[in-house]
C-alpha cells in the first residue's frame, strides 16, 4: 500500500481523535511508559501526552509521512517506525500502556497480533484498543458493491481484505490472555455538512486502497460512482447536515 497522507487524514481531526480521547479517559492507572501503536499523524499520541503528562510517550507507525507530521507537531513525544504485525520481542515487558486507536484493522492475524501487543506490557500494564466496526454501514457496502461491479472489478484484482474480527472472537482472544478485561461499543453520529465531506473522509481510509491503483481520470470516475450511491444512502436532515454513523469497538485488557 502506498504511504499515508497526513494532511488528508487530518481534515477530520476532531472526529478521528474523539475515540482516542474516550479510550484514554477509561485508563484509571498512571502509566509512565506508553506506546501508541499506529499513531498516524500524532493526534492520538497528543491525547496520551495530555492525559498523562509525566509519562514517556512513544508513537509508532509504518508511514514516514505520518511520522514526519507527528514529530513536527509533538516535539515532547518520541516517534519510531514500527510494524505492529512484525517481531515485537525487543519491546517485551517494556510498557505500562500499549494503546492503539483505529489501527489494527489494517494488520492481519489478530489472534497472533493481540498476544504480541499484550507481551509488550509490564506486569500490571494495560492494552487499550479501539477498532472501527462499520462493515454494516452504507458507505462500506457501497464501496464493496461499486468496486466489484462489472465496470470496475478488473481494476481491483486484489480486493481489500478486512482483518477485523467479531466481538465474540475478540472476547475469546482476550479471555485467553487475562481475566481482567472489558469491552464496549460506541456509535458516533458525526455531523457532516455534505456528501462531499463523507467522500473526503474516506479518501484517506476506506477508499485509499482503491484510489491508489487508479489513474487520475479513473480516480475521479470511481469516486463519482461511489458518490452517487452515497447520496442515495445518506439523506440530509432538516438543517441540511448529514448524519454519518460510525460504530467503534473498544477493549482494555490488564496484564496481571
C-alpha distance (Angstrom), angle and dihedral (degrees) to the residues before:
residue distance angle dihedral
X1 . . .
X2 3.80 . .
X3 3.80 118.7 .
X4 3.79 119.4 -77.6
X5 3.79 123.1 -103.5
X6 3.80 110.7 -129.0
X7 3.82 94.4 -169.8
X8 3.81 92.1 54.8
X9 3.80 91.5 45.3
X10 3.80 93.1 50.6
X11 3.81 94.6 54.3
X12 3.81 84.7 93.5
X13 3.78 97.7 32.7
X14 3.80 97.1 144.6
X15 3.80 94.2 50.7
X16 3.80 94.0 44.0
X17 3.80 92.2 47.2
X18 3.81 98.6 48.8
X19 3.84 94.6 79.6
X20 3.82 89.1 53.5
X21 3.81 89.4 51.6
X22 3.80 90.6 49.4
X23 3.80 93.2 47.7
X24 3.81 94.2 46.5
X25 3.80 89.6 50.2
X26 3.81 89.8 61.9
X27 3.82 92.6 59.0
X28 3.81 104.0 100.8
X29 3.81 97.6 177.9
X30 3.82 127.2 81.3
X31 3.82 105.5 -116.4
X32 3.79 117.3 -166.8
X33 3.82 98.8 -176.2
X34 3.82 113.9 49.0
X35 3.79 134.0 171.1
X36 3.81 122.5 -167.2
X37 3.82 107.8 -152.1
X38 3.80 112.6 -150.9
X39 3.79 92.1 9.8
X40 3.81 94.0 173.3
X41 3.81 111.5 -173.0
X42 3.80 91.3 -9.3
X43 3.80 100.3 -98.1
X44 3.80 92.6 125.2
X45 3.82 90.8 42.1
X46 3.80 88.2 55.5
X47 3.80 89.5 52.5
X48 3.81 90.1 54.0
X49 3.80 94.6 47.3
X50 3.80 91.1 49.2
X51 3.81 91.3 47.4
X52 3.82 94.2 45.7
X53 3.84 106.2 25.9
X54 3.82 94.4 170.6
X55 3.79 92.9 55.1
X56 3.76 129.6 98.4
X57 3.81 102.1 -122.3
X58 3.80 121.9 -163.0
X59 3.79 122.1 -171.2
X60 3.80 117.3 -154.1
X61 3.80 128.7 -166.6
X62 3.80 141.6 145.6
X63 3.82 95.6 -132.5
X64 3.80 117.7 90.6
X65 3.80 90.4 -163.7
X66 3.80 91.1 55.8
X67 3.81 93.1 43.8
X68 3.81 92.1 50.3
X69 3.80 90.6 55.9
X70 3.80 92.1 43.3
X71 3.81 93.0 52.6
X72 3.78 92.4 47.1
X73 3.80 94.6 50.3
X74 3.82 99.0 38.1
X75 3.81 110.4 42.0
X76 3.81 91.7 161.1
X77 3.83 91.5 63.0
X78 3.80 132.1 66.3
X79 3.78 124.6 -124.3
X80 3.78 131.4 -162.2
X81 3.77 136.2 177.0
X82 3.78 108.5 -113.6
X83 3.79 137.0 158.5
X84 3.78 107.7 -140.7
X85 3.79 89.6 -156.9
X86 3.79 92.7 56.1
X87 3.79 134.0 77.6
X88 3.81 109.0 -49.8
X89 3.80 96.9 171.4
X90 3.82 93.1 114.9
X91 3.81 88.0 65.5
X92 3.80 96.0 50.0
X93 3.82 111.3 143.4
X94 3.82 93.6 -4.6
X95 3.80 105.1 118.7
X96 3.79 141.0 62.9
X97 3.81 90.3 -159.7
X98 3.79 130.5 26.0
X99 3.79 106.0 -169.6
X100 3.80 129.6 -174.6
X101 3.79 126.4 177.4
X102 3.83 118.6 -171.3
X103 3.80 95.7 -26.7
X104 3.77 114.8 101.1
X105 3.81 94.1 68.4
X106 3.82 84.8 78.3
X107 3.83 93.9 51.6
X108 3.83 122.0 79.4
X109 3.80 131.1 -132.7
X110 3.78 102.9 30.4
X111 3.80 90.4 -177.1
X112 3.81 85.9 70.0
X113 3.82 98.1 28.7
X114 3.81 97.8 59.8
X115 3.83 94.9 50.2
X116 3.81 87.6 48.0
X117 3.80 91.8 52.8
X118 3.80 90.5 43.4
X119 3.82 90.2 54.6
X120 3.82 88.7 62.5
X121 3.81 89.9 68.6
X122 3.76 127.8 98.9
X123 3.78 117.4 -133.6
X124 3.80 105.9 -70.5
X125 3.80 91.8 20.1
X126 3.79 124.4 133.9
X127 3.80 135.4 -132.3
X128 3.82 110.4 -149.4
X129 3.80 119.2 -173.6
X130 3.79 138.2 173.8
X131 3.80 120.4 -171.5
X132 3.82 129.0 177.1
X133 3.80 114.0 -113.7
X134 3.79 100.2 -176.1
X135 3.81 100.2 127.8
X136 3.79 92.1 121.2
X137 3.79 93.5 52.1
X138 3.83 118.6 106.7
X139 3.81 95.8 -114.4
X140 3.81 92.9 59.8
X141 3.78 93.9 45.4
X142 3.81 90.3 48.7
X143 3.80 94.1 51.6
X144 3.79 90.5 48.5
X145 3.80 92.6 47.6
X146 3.81 95.5 46.8
X147 3.81 95.1 44.0
X148 3.80 92.0 50.8
X149 3.82 94.8 45.8
X150 3.79 120.7 114.2
X151 3.79 89.9 -104.3
X152 3.80 95.7 56.3
X153 3.80 111.7 19.0
X154 3.82 95.8 93.8
X155 3.81 89.4 57.1
X156 3.80 90.7 60.2
X157 3.82 108.4 48.8
X158 3.81 88.8 157.2
X159 3.81 106.7 46.1
X160 3.78 117.7 -158.7
X161 3.79 113.5 -84.5
X162 3.79 116.8 -140.5
X163 3.79 110.7 -144.5
X164 3.80 97.5 -173.8
X165 3.80 113.9 119.4
X166 3.77 130.7 -148.0
X167 3.79 122.3 -87.0
X168 3.81 89.1 -109.9
X169 3.80 92.0 53.1
X170 3.80 91.9 50.5
X171 3.79 89.5 48.7
X172 3.81 91.2 54.8
X173 3.81 93.4 47.0
X174 3.80 92.1 49.8
X175 3.80 93.2 45.6
X176 3.81 88.7 55.7
X177 3.81 89.3 54.3
X178 3.80 101.4 43.9
X179 3.79 145.7 -14.5
X180 3.80 90.2 -132.6
X181 3.79 109.0 77.6
X182 3.80 141.1 111.7
X183 3.79 134.7 -160.9
X184 3.80 133.5 -163.7
X185 3.78 141.0 163.7
X186 3.80 129.3 -138.5
X187 3.79 127.3 -169.7
X188 3.80 111.6 -150.6
X189 3.78 116.0 -153.9
X190 3.80 101.8 -153.5
X191 3.79 116.5 -162.7
X192 3.80 107.8 -132.5
X193 3.81 122.3 -170.7
X194 3.81 94.0 -149.5
X195 3.79 147.7 -6.3
X196 3.80 87.3 -100.0
X197 3.80 87.8 63.4
X198 3.81 91.5 58.4
X199 3.81 90.1 49.3
X200 3.81 91.2 48.9
X201 3.82 90.0 50.2
X202 3.79 91.8 53.7
X203 3.82 96.0 44.1
X204 3.80 88.5 77.7
X205 3.81 95.9 44.5
X206 3.81 128.5 10.0
X207 3.81 96.4 22.0
X208 3.80 94.3 41.5
X209 3.84 98.5 87.1
X210 3.82 89.5 52.5
X211 3.78 99.8 42.6
X212 3.80 95.3 48.6
X213 3.83 93.0 63.8
X214 3.82 94.8 49.7
X215 3.79 132.3 83.4
X216 3.80 117.8 -112.5
X217 3.81 91.7 -99.2
X218 3.80 91.5 47.6
X219 3.80 91.5 48.3
X220 3.79 90.6 57.1
X221 3.79 92.5 45.9
X222 3.80 94.2 47.3
X223 3.79 92.2 46.0
X224 3.80 90.8 50.9
X225 3.81 91.0 50.8
X226 3.80 89.8 52.4
X227 3.80 92.3 44.3
X228 3.81 93.1 54.3
X229 3.80 89.9 56.6
X230 3.80 93.2 43.4
X231 3.81 90.2 54.4
X232 3.81 89.2 59.0
X233 3.82 94.2 47.0
X234 3.82 99.4 45.5
X235 3.82 111.1 50.6
X236 3.78 120.1 -168.2
X237 3.80 120.8 -106.1
X238 3.81 124.2 -126.0
X239 3.81 91.4 -85.1
X240 3.80 92.9 48.7
X241 3.80 96.0 -105.0
X242 3.80 123.9 123.2
X243 3.80 126.8 -131.6
X244 3.79 109.3 -130.2
X245 3.81 107.9 -168.1
X246 3.79 115.3 -153.8
X247 3.85 119.1 179.0
X248 3.80 117.6 -160.7
X249 3.82 131.6 -174.4
X250 3.82 120.5 -141.8
X251 3.77 132.8 -169.7
X252 3.80 137.7 173.4
X253 3.81 121.5 -164.3
X254 3.80 124.8 -174.8
X255 3.81 124.9 -149.3
X256 3.79 109.7 -135.8
